[in-house]
Amino acid sequence: YAGEVGVDTDAFVDCLDSGKYTQHVKDDMAGGSAAGVSGTPGNIIVNNETGEKQLVSGAQPFTNFQSVIDQYLK
């Protein structure tokens, strides 16, 4: 798939095989799991002022995101 979208496939395979980002991916997955994400897409909306977070799981229409964001803007 990488080659189909114009990525240098040799560089991509070298990077993937090197394991350079393996721990980063594992850390991201662990963080998502801890936040309640069990599949993709898993979206976490964060109120930057209070640190409050809400998970919006799955492919959702914009209005579902908007309602969470509007709550944080009050």
SULTASUL-V565616 format. One record per residue. N is the residue number from 0. RES is the residue in three letters. PSI is psi in radians with two decimals (999 if undefined). D_FIRST is the distance of its C-alpha to the first C-alpha in Angstrom with 1 decimal. Layout:
[[N	RES	PSI	D_FIRST] [N	RES	PSI	D_FIRST]]
This chain:
[[0	TYR	-0.62	0.0] [1	ALA	-0.78	3.8] [2	GLY	-0.59	5.4] [3	GLU	-0.44	5.1] [4	VAL	0.21	6.7] [5	GLY	0.16	9.0] [6	VAL	2.48	8.7] [7	ASP	1.85	10.9] [8	THR	-0.60	9.1] [9	ASP	-0.79	12.6] [10	ALA	-0.66	13.5] [11	PHE	-0.84	10.6] [12	VAL	-0.74	11.5] [13	ASP	-0.77	15.1] [14	CYS	-0.81	15.0] [15	LEU	-0.81	13.4] [16	ASP	-0.43	16.0] [17	SER	-0.43	18.7] [18	GLY	0.22	19.0] [19	LYS	-0.65	20.0] [20	TYR	0.19	18.8] [21	THR	-0.85	19.5] [22	GLN	-0.65	22.8] [23	HIS	-0.79	21.6] [24	VAL	-0.76	19.1] [25	LYS	-0.73	21.9] [26	ASP	-0.75	24.4] [27	ASP	-0.72	22.3] [28	MET	-0.71	21.9] [29	ALA	-0.72	25.6] [30	GLY	-0.73	26.6] [31	GLY	-0.75	24.8] [32	SER	-0.74	26.4] [33	ALA	-0.50	29.7] [34	ALA	-0.07	29.4] [35	GLY	0.05	28.9] [36	VAL	2.20	25.2] [37	SER	0.07	24.2] [38	GLY	-3.05	20.9] [39	THR	2.54	18.4] [40	PRO	2.55	19.1] [41	GLY	2.04	22.2] [42	ASN	2.28	24.0] [43	ILE	2.09	27.1] [44	ILE	2.25	29.4] [45	VAL	2.30	31.9] [46	ASN	1.89	35.3] [47	ASN	-0.39	35.5] [48	GLU	-0.66	39.3] [49	THR	-0.30	40.0] [50	GLY	-0.04	36.9] [51	GLU	2.48	36.8] [52	LYS	2.57	33.4] [53	GLN	2.32	32.3] [54	LEU	2.29	29.2] [55	VAL	1.80	27.7] [56	SER	2.45	25.6] [57	GLY	3.10	23.0] [58	ALA	1.91	22.0] [59	GLN	2.65	25.3] [60	PRO	2.75	26.8] [61	PHE	-0.63	27.9] [62	THR	-0.55	31.5] [63	ASN	-0.69	30.9] [64	PHE	-0.75	29.6] [65	GLN	-0.69	32.4] [66	SER	-0.66	35.1] [67	VAL	-0.80	34.1] [68	ILE	-0.75	34.0] [69	ASP	-0.63	37.3] [70	GLN	-0.71	38.9] [71	TYR	-0.42	38.1] [72	LEU	-0.16	39.5] [73	LYS	999	42.9]]
